[in-house]
Amino acid sequence: MAKYPLIKTTLKDRLLGGHYAEGLPLPSEPQLAREFEVSRMTARRAIDELEREGYVYRVQGAGTFPTGKRFRQGMFRVRPFKEWARHPDHRTHVLRALTVGATPEIAAVLHLNAGDPVLYVHRLRTAGDEALVIEKRYINSALAPSLLDHDLGSESIHEVMIGLGVPITRVEQNLEAVNLRQEEAELLRVPLGTAAFLLRRTTYSGPQRVSYVNYWVRGDRYAFQDSFEP
């Protein structure tokens, strides 16, 4: 595995496991670079991602600090794409749809090699004049090579994949609160650092991972709810 995702995963596991005490800084970037035998830039990239995902925060001149252990509990469901698209005021705009080489992190998630071809779909969902949801999705191109030939502004990617002979058998998802970076804030037309939901999904066809997607969802326009028998 490439160094960057390994560093990020290791640090995340340490943070969730309480390895770093709250109120005390994490090792500095030079210290992490020495520990993992990488450049300082690689170590900084891992910290940048952890900060973006809300696991750490920086204090200028003092260091990087853990935000506190995250507890995992409960379940939630998200409306299928076809239900979203059914509303007359809802639109899905395809910003990019092309084949790219898998980054080390995406390759690790989809169990591919870095540089292997993956389908990249970047979409923006709006309601009226409001931008609500950003989607960045990566798909194993060997499983659905003709997916980009479809109208991804109106069709459900899951339903397209099923039609191409790739049944979706399981979905793993994780919901977290994050602060938006410049790119996402501009697309959603909100100030930099605005709080939002980040929904990560990995979909499977049998034992094989076929798709990984990140959704940035405006926190001031969405609420998640569910009901269950206790």
KEKE-3310 file (N, C-alpha, C; in steps of 0.2 Angstrom, whole numbers, plus 5000, padded with zeros to 4 digits):
npx = (5004:5002:5011:5004:4989:4991:4997:4987:4976:4982:4984:4971:4966:4973:4968:4954:4955:4960:4973:4980:4981:4967:4968:4982:4995:4997:5010:5023:5023:5037:5041:5031:5035:5047:5044:5036:5044:5044:5041:5040:5029:5021:5017:5010:4999:4992:4988:4981:4970:4964:4961:4951:4941:4937:4944:4955:4961:4970:4981:4988:5005:5005:5002:4994:4979:4969:4951:4943:4936:4926:4910:4902:4886:4869:4858:4854:4845:4845:4837:4833:4840:4831:4819:4823:4825:4812:4805:4799:4806:4819:4836:4850:4866:4879:4895:4908:4913:4922:4936:4949:4965:4967:4969:4981:4974:4960:4962:4966:4953:4945:4951:4961:4975:4986:4984:4976:4962:4948:4931:4926:4914:4907:4895:4882:4868:4853:4840:4828:4835:4845:4860:4863:4869:4884:4892:4905:4911:4918:4921:4924:4931:4932:4921:4909:4911:4904:4896:4898:4892:4879:4865:4869:4864:4851:4848:4849:4864:4866:4855:4859:4870:4865:4858:4868:4872:4878:4874:4869:4873:4876:4878:4889:4890:4895:4892:4897:4901:4908:4919:4918:4929:4937:4933:4921:4914:4912:4905:4893:4889:4891:4899:4917:4922:4910:4899:4895:4887:4896:4894:4899:4900:4902:4900:4895:4896:4892:4906:4914:4921:4913:4910:4914:4909:4908:4898:4894:4884:4873:4871:4862:4851:4847:4841:4843:4833:4826:4816:4813:4811:4813)
npy = (4994:5011:5025:5037:5034:5024:5031:5040:5031:5024:5034:5038:5027:5027:5039:5036:5026:5032:5034:5046:5059:5070:5087:5088:5090:5081:5071:5081:5086:5084:5074:5064:5062:5056:5045:5037:5036:5045:5060:5076:5083:5073:5068:5079:5080:5069:5074:5085:5079:5072:5083:5090:5080:5081:5075:5080:5096:5112:5123:5138:5139:5131:5118:5102:5095:5082:5080:5073:5057:5048:5042:5027:5024:5018:5019:5024:5029:5033:5043:5035:5038:5039:5043:5056:5062:5062:5073:5088:5100:5097:5094:5086:5089:5085:5087:5082:5068:5054:5043:5039:5037:5027:5034:5032:5031:5029:5017:5008:5008:5002:4990:4989:4992:5006:5018:5010:5010:5019:5024:5041:5051:5066:5075:5087:5091:5100:5110:5119:5135:5132:5125:5109:5096:5088:5076:5064:5051:5035:5021:5005:5002:4991:4983:4990:4996:5003:5013:5027:5030:5033:5043:5052:5062:5060:5047:5034:5028:5016:5009:5009:5001:4989:4986:4983:4971:4970:4967:4976:4972:4975:4989:4999:5012:5028:5042:5059:5074:5088:5102:5113:5113:5125:5121:5113:5122:5133:5127:5124:5136:5143:5150:5147:5134:5131:5121:5104:5089:5074:5060:5044:5031:5014:5002:4985:4971:4956:4949:4958:4975:4988:5002:5018:5032:5049:5060:5077:5086:5099:5105:5114:5112:5099:5085:5070:5056:5041:5027:5014:4998:4996)
npz = (5000:4996:5004:5009:5011:5021:5032:5035:5038:5049:5059:5060:5066:5078:5084:5085:5094:5106:5107:5107:5118:5123:5122:5121:5109:5094:5087:5078:5061:5055:5064:5062:5049:5050:5058:5049:5038:5027:5016:5022:5016:5013:5025:5029:5021:5025:5038:5034:5028:5038:5046:5038:5039:5052:5062:5069:5074:5070:5079:5077:5079:5090:5087:5081:5086:5094:5091:5099:5104:5092:5093:5088:5083:5080:5066:5049:5035:5017:5005:4990:4973:4963:4969:4973:4960:4955:4960:4954:4955:4957:4952:4944:4941:4930:4933:4930:4921:4918:4914:4925:4933:4947:4963:4976:4988:4984:4977:4987:4994:4984:4982:4972:4961:4962:4950:4942:4930:4934:4935:4936:4943:4945:4953:4955:4966:4965:4971:4965:4965:4974:4979:4985:4987:4985:4975:4974:4965:4963:4953:4949:4934:4926:4929:4924:4911:4901:4908:4907:4896:4898:4903:4916:4922:4925:4927:4939:4946:4952:4947:4934:4934:4939:4928:4919:4923:4935:4950:4965:4981:4994:5005:5013:5024:5031:5042:5045:5053:5045:5041:5028:5014:5002:4989:4990:4997:4988:4978:4984:4988:5000:5015:5017:5027:5033:5042:5038:5032:5029:5019:5017:5006:5002:4990:4986:4976:4978:4986:4981:4980:4972:4970:4977:4986:4990:4998:5000:5011:5013:5029:5034:5027:5027:5036:5045:5048:5056:5060:5072:5080:5097)
capx = (5000:5006:5012:4999:4983:4993:4998:4980:4973:4986:4983:4964:4965:4975:4963:4948:4957:4962:4980:4983:4977:4964:4972:4989:4996:4999:5017:5023:5024:5043:5041:5028:5039:5053:5041:5034:5049:5041:5043:5035:5023:5016:5014:5005:4993:4988:4985:4976:4963:4961:4958:4945:4936:4935:4947:4960:4961:4976:4981:4994:5010:5004:5002:4988:4976:4963:4945:4940:4934:4919:4907:4898:4879:4863:4858:4850:4844:4845:4832:4836:4841:4825:4815:4825:4824:4805:4803:4800:4811:4826:4840:4856:4871:4885:4901:4913:4912:4927:4940:4955:4969:4965:4974:4983:4968:4954:4964:4965:4946:4941:4955:4964:4981:4986:4984:4971:4957:4942:4926:4925:4908:4906:4888:4879:4861:4850:4833:4827:4841:4849:4864:4862:4873:4890:4894:4911:4910:4923:4918:4929:4928:4932:4914:4904:4914:4899:4892:4898:4888:4872:4863:4870:4860:4844:4848:4852:4870:4865:4851:4863:4875:4861:4856:4874:4874:4882:4870:4872:4871:4877:4881:4892:4890:4897:4890:4901:4901:4914:4919:4919:4935:4935:4930:4915:4910:4910:4899:4887:4888:4891:4906:4922:4922:4903:4898:4890:4887:4900:4892:4904:4897:4905:4895:4897:4892:4894:4911:4918:4919:4912:4910:4915:4907:4908:4893:4894:4877:4872:4868:4856:4845:4845:4841:4842:4829:4824:4812:4815:4809:4819)
capy = (5000:5018:5028:5042:5031:5020:5035:5042:5025:5023:5040:5038:5021:5029:5044:5033:5022:5036:5034:5053:5062:5076:5093:5088:5090:5075:5072:5086:5084:5081:5068:5059:5060:5052:5038:5033:5037:5049:5067:5080:5084:5067:5068:5085:5078:5065:5078:5089:5075:5071:5090:5091:5075:5083:5071:5085:5104:5115:5129:5141:5140:5126:5111:5099:5092:5078:5083:5069:5051:5048:5035:5025:5021:5020:5018:5029:5027:5039:5042:5033:5043:5039:5047:5063:5064:5062:5080:5093:5106:5094:5093:5083:5092:5081:5092:5078:5060:5052:5038:5042:5032:5027:5037:5026:5030:5025:5010:5004:5007:4997:4984:4989:4995:5013:5019:5006:5014:5020:5029:5046:5055:5072:5078:5092:5091:5106:5111:5126:5139:5130:5119:5105:5090:5087:5069:5062:5044:5031:5015:5000:5003:4984:4980:4994:5000:5008:5017:5034:5032:5034:5050:5052:5068:5058:5040:5031:5025:5010:5005:5007:4995:4983:4984:4981:4965:4971:4968:4979:4967:4977:4996:5002:5020:5032:5049:5063:5081:5091:5109:5113:5116:5130:5119:5112:5128:5137:5123:5124:5143:5144:5152:5143:5131:5130:5114:5100:5082:5070:5054:5040:5025:5009:4997:4979:4966:4950:4951:4963:4982:4991:5009:5022:5039:5054:5066:5083:5088:5105:5104:5119:5110:5092:5081:5063:5053:5034:5024:5007:4995:4996)
capz = (5000:4996:5011:5011:5014:5027:5037:5037:5042:5056:5063:5062:5071:5085:5086:5088:5100:5112:5108:5108:5124:5122:5125:5120:5102:5090:5084:5073:5054:5055:5068:5058:5043:5052:5060:5043:5033:5021:5016:5027:5012:5013:5032:5030:5017:5029:5043:5031:5027:5045:5049:5034:5041:5058:5068:5072:5072:5071:5082:5074:5084:5095:5084:5079:5092:5092:5092:5103:5101:5089:5095:5082:5085:5077:5059:5045:5028:5013:5000:4983:4968:4959:4973:4973:4954:4954:4961:4948:4956:4959:4946:4945:4936:4930:4932:4927:4921:4914:4917:4928:4936:4954:4967:4981:4993:4980:4975:4993:4996:4979:4981:4965:4961:4961:4943:4938:4928:4938:4932:4941:4942:4950:4952:4960:4966:4967:4972:4963:4964:4979:4978:4991:4988:4980:4975:4970:4965:4960:4951:4946:4927:4923:4930:4921:4906:4897:4912:4906:4890:4900:4905:4923:4926:4926:4929:4945:4944:4955:4943:4928:4936:4939:4921:4916:4926:4942:4956:4971:4986:5001:5005:5019:5024:5037:5041:5049:5052:5043:5039:5020:5011:4997:4983:4991:4999:4982:4974:4988:4989:5007:5017:5019:5034:5035:5044:5033:5033:5024:5019:5013:5005:4998:4988:4985:4972:4981:4990:4977:4981:4965:4970:4983:4984:4995:4997:5005:5011:5017:5036:5036:5023:5028:5043:5044:5053:5055:5066:5073:5086:5102)
cpx = (5004:5006:5007:4993:4985:4994:4991:4977:4976:4984:4975:4963:4967:4971:4957:4949:4960:4969:4983:4978:4974:4968:4979:4990:4999:5007:5017:5024:5031:5044:5037:5031:5044:5050:5039:5039:5047:5043:5038:5029:5018:5013:5009:4999:4989:4984:4980:4969:4960:4957:4951:4940:4934:4938:4952:4958:4968:4976:4988:4999:5010:5004:4995:4985:4970:4957:4941:4937:4927:4916:4902:4891:4874:4863:4854:4850:4843:4841:4836:4836:4834:4820:4817:4824:4817:4802:4804:4805:4818:4829:4847:4861:4877:4891:4907:4911:4917:4931:4946:4959:4967:4971:4976:4977:4962:4956:4964:4958:4943:4945:4958:4971:4981:4987:4979:4965:4951:4937:4925:4919:4907:4900:4886:4872:4858:4843:4831:4833:4846:4853:4864:4867:4878:4891:4900:4911:4916:4921:4924:4927:4928:4925:4909:4907:4910:4895:4892:4894:4880:4871:4863:4867:4853:4843:4852:4858:4869:4861:4854:4867:4871:4860:4862:4877:4879:4877:4873:4869:4872:4880:4883:4892:4892:4895:4894:4900:4908:4913:4921:4925:4932:4931:4923:4910:4908:4905:4893:4885:4887:4898:4910:4922:4915:4902:4893:4891:4892:4897:4896:4900:4902:4900:4898:4893:4895:4900:4916:4916:4919:4912:4911:4913:4907:4902:4894:4887:4876:4868:4863:4850:4843:4845:4840:4838:4828:4819:4814:4812:4814:4819)
cpy = (5006:5021:5032:5038:5027:5025:5038:5037:5024:5028:5040:5033:5024:5034:5041:5029:5025:5036:5041:5056:5069:5082:5093:5087:5083:5076:5077:5083:5081:5075:5062:5057:5055:5045:5034:5033:5039:5056:5070:5082:5079:5067:5074:5083:5074:5069:5082:5086:5074:5077:5091:5086:5076:5079:5075:5092:5107:5121:5132:5142:5135:5119:5108:5094:5088:5081:5079:5063:5051:5041:5034:5022:5023:5018:5023:5027:5034:5038:5039:5038:5044:5043:5054:5066:5065:5069:5085:5098:5103:5093:5090:5086:5088:5086:5088:5071:5058:5046:5041:5036:5033:5030:5031:5025:5026:5018:5006:5003:5001:4991:4984:4991:5002:5014:5015:5011:5014:5025:5034:5050:5060:5075:5083:5092:5098:5106:5118:5129:5137:5124:5115:5100:5089:5079:5068:5054:5041:5024:5011:4999:4996:4981:4984:4998:5005:5012:5024:5035:5033:5041:5050:5058:5066:5051:5039:5027:5017:5006:5004:5001:4989:4981:4982:4974:4965:4972:4971:4975:4970:4985:4997:5009:5023:5039:5053:5070:5084:5099:5109:5116:5121:5127:5117:5118:5132:5133:5124:5131:5145:5147:5146:5141:5130:5122:5111:5093:5079:5063:5050:5033:5020:5004:4991:4975:4959:4952:4956:4970:4985:4998:5012:5029:5043:5059:5071:5086:5094:5104:5108:5117:5103:5090:5074:5060:5045:5032:5016:5004:4994:4989)
cpz = (5000:5003:5014:5015:5021:5033:5040:5041:5049:5061:5065:5067:5078:5088:5089:5094:5106:5113:5110:5113:5121:5125:5124:5112:5100:5089:5079:5066:5053:5058:5065:5052:5044:5054:5054:5037:5026:5021:5020:5023:5013:5020:5032:5026:5021:5035:5040:5030:5033:5048:5045:5037:5048:5064:5072:5070:5074:5075:5080:5080:5090:5093:5082:5085:5090:5094:5097:5100:5098:5091:5089:5085:5080:5069:5055:5038:5024:5007:4993:4978:4965:4962:4973:4966:4952:4955:4956:4949:4957:4952:4949:4939:4936:4928:4929:4927:4916:4918:4919:4931:4944:4958:4972:4986:4990:4979:4981:4995:4991:4978:4974:4966:4959:4953:4939:4936:4932:4934:4938:4939:4947:4948:4957:4960:4968:4968:4971:4962:4969:4978:4985:4992:4983:4981:4971:4971:4961:4959:4947:4938:4924:4924:4926:4916:4902:4901:4910:4899:4892:4903:4913:4926:4927:4928:4935:4943:4947:4950:4936:4929:4936:4932:4917:4919:4932:4947:4962:4977:4993:5000:5012:5019:5031:5036:5047:5048:5050:5042:5032:5018:5005:4992:4984:4993:4993:4978:4978:4990:4996:5009:5018:5026:5037:5037:5039:5035:5027:5025:5015:5012:5001:4997:4985:4980:4974:4986:4987:4978:4974:4965:4977:4981:4991:4993:5003:5005:5016:5024:5038:5031:5023:5035:5041:5050:5051:5061:5066:5079:5091:5105)
residu = (MET:ALA:LYS:TYR:PRO:LEU:ILE:LYS:THR:THR:LEU:LYS:ASP:ARG:LEU:LEU:GLY:GLY:HIS:TYR:ALA:GLU:GLY:LEU:PRO:LEU:PRO:SER:GLU:PRO:GLN:LEU:ALA:ARG:GLU:PHE:GLU:VAL:SER:ARG:MET:THR:ALA:ARG:ARG:ALA:ILE:ASP:GLU:LEU:GLU:ARG:GLU:GLY:TYR:VAL:TYR:ARG:VAL:GLN:GLY:ALA:GLY:THR:PHE:PRO:THR:GLY:LYS:ARG:PHE:ARG:GLN:GLY:MET:PHE:ARG:VAL:ARG:PRO:PHE:LYS:GLU:TRP:ALA:ARG:HIS:PRO:ASP:HIS:ARG:THR:HIS:VAL:LEU:ARG:ALA:LEU:THR:VAL:GLY:ALA:THR:PRO:GLU:ILE:ALA:ALA:VAL:LEU:HIS:LEU:ASN:ALA:GLY:ASP:PRO:VAL:LEU:TYR:VAL:HIS:ARG:LEU:ARG:THR:ALA:GLY:ASP:GLU:ALA:LEU:VAL:ILE:GLU:LYS:ARG:TYR:ILE:ASN:SER:ALA:LEU:ALA:PRO:SER:LEU:LEU:ASP:HIS:ASP:LEU:GLY:SER:GLU:SER:ILE:HIS:GLU:VAL:MET:ILE:GLY:LEU:GLY:VAL:PRO:ILE:THR:ARG:VAL:GLU:GLN:ASN:LEU:GLU:ALA:VAL:ASN:LEU:ARG:GLN:GLU:GLU:ALA:GLU:LEU:LEU:ARG:VAL:PRO:LEU:GLY:THR:ALA:ALA:PHE:LEU:LEU:ARG:ARG:THR:THR:TYR:SER:GLY:PRO:GLN:ARG:VAL:SER:TYR:VAL:ASN:TYR:TRP:VAL:ARG:GLY:ASP:ARG:TYR:ALA:PHE:GLN:ASP:SER:PHE:GLU:PRO)
# end
